Amino acid sequence: MVNVHDFEQDALGKAVPYGIYDVQHNQGTVYVGQSADTPTFAVDNIAQWCATERLERFPQATELLIEADGGGSNGSRSRVWKQQLQEKVADRFGLTVTVCHYPTGTSKWNPVEHRLFSEISKTWAGCPLRTFDLALHYIGQTKTQTGLKVQAHLVTEHYATGVKVSDEEMTALNLQRHDVCPQWNYTIRPRTNSSLN
């Protein structure tokens, strides 16, 4: 029997999926959080991907291109998103990170939606997701005839909402906005040790 409504008071918890899709290798990675869909949660997942799968498939990479929706945890207006990318990805891994956000209403063109999450939805269609283990199982079982493979990881850390980034912290970022649609397109370069002080 499938429940037609969510009753949070009866749930074991709330699953918060964050997906990363590697277009070149047709591989998806979904991190399933248990607290809130925050910019810190999003960047922690990207950093974990960089520390593992990026090193496996792109060991010599010095640049990372992220295509992201314009809102939510990786929103184009989020200061926390940019500050965390600087600290946890650009500075930590020495990567030049270029972010291109999809404008409002165009996220359906994002490959993570129509090439990853749509296939996950087909895999678990009609299956009650009663536990985190079940959700991870169905995500990990997602495959397509064109070779899509998906890994799933549970994230147990609690993420606080309402985190703020000061003007001073924003000024310290090594962020350059692009000439075309600068509100949606920008590059964050690693900071040198002297610029971190």
C-alpha angles and dihedrals in degrees: 000000000000121000112230095204135045116242106191093190089062096045127106087221144310120280115216111190122200115185133203118191122197102207095191095056098028091234128140131199121194122193111199113207127195103209126034138342097241133156090250090054090050095049093044087057093049089048091051090050090050091051093051122015097027090056091049097049104023106026094157096046118131096173135053126198116203121191106195140170115260096241141035124047093341096040121160092235097048114116091191091056092054095042092049092047089053095049104034102033113017098037097033097048100025090240128151102226120203116190124197114185123204110236119247112291096018102086090110086077091059108107091219087067104044099029101037116018094038089057092047089052090054091049095054097034110140093006116120108231095217098156138027089243090058092049091050091046094054093044090051092048092058112119137151136204088249090062106264113164124185133199123199128203131183116228112204099178117113115235121206121221126219097044112162132207117208127229088249092055090049092050089053093059118106091225127147121189117217123243091238113067094339092186089065104028126058143139126226115200127195114268121233119239091257092054091052092065 
